Amino acid sequence: MNVEFAFPGQVAIVTGAARGVGRSIVERLVAAQATVLATDRDADGLAETVAELPDGQVSTIVADIATPDGAQAIVDAAVGRYGRLDICVNNAAVAPHATLLEERVEVWDVVYGVNCRGTFLMTQAAAKAMIAGGNAGRIVTFSSGVSKRGSAGAACYASSRAAVESFTRVAAVELAQYGILVNCISPGLIDTQPKPLPPRMADALGRRIPTMPMARAGEPDEVASVVLFLASDAASFLTGAVIDVDGGAGVGVRFEGTSVPDDDPRYDWVTGRATTLVAN
């Protein structure tokens, strides 16, 4: 079954739009007839994102979501240019890794500034604009599968993503009275890595991917599809949710076969194997 979404007359903000998942979200929203304000700190990347998209349906603004002025400028630009705001996609994030003993406080502060503070500032500014405009809007935040497990080198990034999940639940509770729905997407391994892969990363992914239930990385467009679902009327009774888009990686490892051997004799009385063996 093919599912199509349409957002004619609706205005969306997408942060972190200069590449990867953010770029795909912009393209999909534009294709679904939304008017989109794409934002990032990377002006060149933004230009590439919108280069082949209709001028009247998408525009850009270079801003830093980690600052109150930056977040407010983005929301003001959307409302000023298009008269309203219906959808805010908080996709922007940074993910440097270092061991706990090597982590530097300056890096920690930047990661939390973008991932947590930026998400808070954008959500707050967007919600105020939606309320002022009388729009029952949609806000989408982003987490990561690493927020749910201990992963060496990810103390800063993983904990910042877990914080976003908690923030999303609170925002969902507080904003529901205005008809604003707030949900979080938690992607697993998505194919946004640099090409060609650095040797160490290539080796790590080469060992990891075969163990994943679907034995492949996800595509940015597969994350964008979930964003469109959450922004649509199909998700009208969904708020405060954290949706894993990880090909099953968070629930187990790949299984290949048709049966699972059970050689544990303690439960022969349950399975009936003891009776069978005696009868034979």
C-alpha positions in Angstrom: 0.0 0.0 0.0 1.3 3.4 -1.0 0.6 6.2 1.5 0.6 9.8 0.4 0.5 13.0 2.5 -0.6 16.4 1.6 -0.1 19.7 3.5 -1.4 22.4 1.2 -1.6 25.8 2.9 0.6 24.6 5.8 3.9 26.1 6.8 6.8 24.1 8.2 10.2 24.8 9.8 12.9 22.2 9.4 16.1 22.7 11.4 19.4 21.0 10.5 18.3 21.1 6.9 21.7 21.4 5.2 22.2 17.7 4.7 21.2 14.1 5.5 17.8 13.5 7.2 17.0 17.2 7.4 17.4 17.7 3.6 15.2 14.7 3.0 12.5 16.1 5.3 12.5 19.4 3.4 12.2 17.6 0.1 9.4 15.4 1.2 7.4 18.3 2.8 7.8 20.4 -0.3 6.6 17.4 -2.4 3.6 17.1 -0.1 2.7 20.7 -0.9 3.8 22.3 2.4 5.6 25.7 2.4 8.9 25.1 4.1 11.5 27.3 5.9 14.7 25.4 5.9 17.3 26.5 8.5 20.9 25.6 9.5 24.2 27.2 10.4 25.6 25.9 7.1 24.6 28.4 4.3 26.3 26.4 1.5 24.5 23.2 2.6 21.2 25.0 2.8 21.7 26.3 -0.7 22.3 22.8 -2.0 19.1 21.5 -0.2 16.8 24.0 -1.9 18.7 24.4 -5.2 16.2 22.4 -7.2 13.0 23.1 -5.2 10.3 25.6 -6.1 11.3 29.1 -5.0 7.8 30.0 -3.9 7.5 27.0 -1.8 10.7 26.9 0.2 13.2 29.5 1.6 16.1 29.5 3.9 17.5 31.3 6.9 20.9 30.8 8.4 20.6 30.9 12.2 21.8 29.2 15.4 19.0 27.4 17.3 21.2 27.2 20.4 20.6 31.0 21.0 17.3 32.6 22.0 17.8 35.2 19.2 18.5 32.5 16.6 15.5 30.4 17.5 13.2 33.4 17.6 14.5 34.7 14.3 13.7 31.4 12.6 10.1 31.4 13.9 9.6 35.1 13.1 10.9 34.5 9.6 8.4 31.7 9.0 5.4 33.7 10.3 6.7 36.9 8.6 7.1 35.4 5.2 4.2 33.0 5.2 1.7 34.3 7.8 1.5 31.2 9.9 3.3 28.2 11.4 1.9 24.7 11.5 4.8 22.3 11.7 8.2 22.5 13.5 10.7 19.7 12.9 13.6 19.9 15.4 16.0 17.8 13.5 19.3 19.7 14.1 21.8 17.9 16.3 25.6 17.4 16.7 27.1 14.1 17.8 30.9 14.2 18.5 32.1 11.2 20.5 34.8 10.8 23.2 35.4 8.6 26.2 34.1 9.9 29.5 37.7 10.4 30.8 38.6 12.4 27.7 35.4 14.4 27.3 35.9 18.2 27.4 33.4 20.4 29.1 33.4 22.9 26.2 32.3 20.1 23.8 29.7 18.9 26.3 28.2 22.4 26.5 28.0 22.8 22.7 26.3 19.4 22.3 23.8 20.2 25.0 23.4 23.7 23.6 22.3 22.4 20.2 20.6 19.1 21.1 18.8 20.2 24.3 18.7 24.0 24.5 18.1 24.3 20.8 15.2 21.9 20.9 13.7 23.7 23.9 14.1 27.2 22.3 12.6 26.1 19.0 9.7 24.3 20.6 8.9 27.2 22.9 9.1 29.8 20.1 7.2 27.6 17.7 4.5 26.8 20.2 3.9 30.5 21.0 3.5 31.3 17.4 1.1 28.4 16.8 -1.0 29.5 19.8 -1.0 33.1 18.7 -2.1 32.0 15.2 -4.8 29.7 16.6 -3.2 26.7 14.8 -3.3 23.2 16.2 0.3 22.5 15.2 2.7 19.6 15.2 6.2 19.6 16.8 8.6 16.8 16.1 11.7 16.3 18.1 14.6 13.9 17.6 16.4 11.4 19.8 18.6 8.5 19.0 18.7 4.8 19.6 21.9 5.3 21.6 19.9 7.1 24.3 18.6 3.7 25.5 21.9 1.8 25.9 25.4 2.3 27.2 27.7 3.0 24.2 31.4 3.8 24.7 32.2 7.4 23.7 28.6 8.6 23.7 28.1 9.9 27.3 27.4 13.4 26.1 25.4 12.6 22.9 23.4 9.8 24.4 22.4 11.7 27.5 21.5 14.7 25.5 19.1 12.6 23.4 17.6 11.0 26.5 16.9 14.5 27.8 15.1 15.4 24.6 12.8 12.3 25.1 11.9 13.5 28.6 11.4 17.1 27.4 9.1 15.8 24.6 6.8 14.1 27.1 6.5 17.3 29.2 5.9 19.5 26.2 3.2 17.1 24.9 1.4 17.3 28.3 1.6 21.1 28.5 0.7 21.9 24.9 -2.1 19.4 24.3 -4.6 22.0 25.7 -3.8 24.1 22.6 -4.2 21.2 20.2 -0.4 21.1 19.6 0.9 17.5 19.4 4.6 16.9 20.2 6.3 13.6 19.3 9.8 12.3 19.1 11.6 10.2 16.5 14.5 8.0 17.6 16.5 6.9 14.5 18.9 4.1 14.6 21.7 3.7 12.1 20.8 5.9 9.1 23.0 6.2 6.0 24.2 9.7 6.4 27.9 8.9 7.0 30.6 10.6 5.0 31.6 8.9 1.8 34.0 7.3 1.5 33.8 6.0 5.0 36.8 6.5 7.2 38.6 3.1 7.7 37.7 2.8 11.4 34.1 3.7 10.8 33.9 1.3 7.9 35.2 -1.5 10.0 32.8 -0.8 12.8 29.8 -0.7 10.5 30.9 -3.8 8.7 30.7 -5.7 12.0 27.5 -4.0 13.2 25.2 -4.1 10.3 25.0 -7.9 9.8 23.8 -8.2 13.4 20.9 -5.9 12.9 17.5 -7.5 12.4 17.1 -6.0 8.9 20.9 -6.2 8.2 21.1 -2.7 6.7 21.2 0.9 7.5 18.1 3.0 7.1 17.7 5.7 4.4 17.0 9.4 5.3 13.8 9.2 3.4 12.6 6.4 5.7 12.9 8.8 8.6 11.3 11.6 6.7 8.2 9.4 6.1 7.7 9.1 9.8 7.9 12.9 10.1 5.2 13.3 7.5 3.0 10.8 9.4 3.4 12.7 12.6 2.6 16.0 10.9 -0.5 14.6 9.3 -4.1 14.0 10.4 -3.3 10.3 10.6 -1.5 11.0 13.9 -4.3 13.0 15.4 -4.4 11.0 18.6 -0.7 10.6 19.1 1.4 12.8 21.4 4.3 12.4 23.8 5.4 9.3 21.9 9.0 8.2 21.1 9.0 6.3 17.9 12.0 4.1 17.1 13.0 4.1 13.4 15.9 1.7 13.6 15.0 -1.5 11.7 14.5 -3.4 14.9 18.0 -2.8 16.2 16.8 -1.7 19.6 14.9 -4.9 20.2 17.3 -7.6 19.2 19.8 -9.1 16.8 19.2 -10.6 13.5 17.7 -14.1 13.5 18.2 -16.5 10.5 16.6 -19.9 10.7 13.2 -21.6 11.3 13.6 -23.1 14.8 15.4 -22.5 18.1 16.9 -25.6 19.8 15.8 -26.1 23.4 18.1 -28.5 25.2 17.2 -27.4 28.7 15.7 -30.4 30.5 14.3 -28.4 33.3 11.1 -27.6 31.4 10.5 -31.0 29.8 7.4 -31.2 32.0 6.1 -28.1 30.3 6.9 -29.0 26.7 6.0 -32.7 27.1 9.4 -33.8 25.8 10.0 -36.0 28.9 6.8 -38.0 28.1 7.8 -38.3 24.5 11.3 -39.6 25.4 9.9 -42.2 27.8 7.3 -43.4 25.3 10.1 -44.0 22.7 
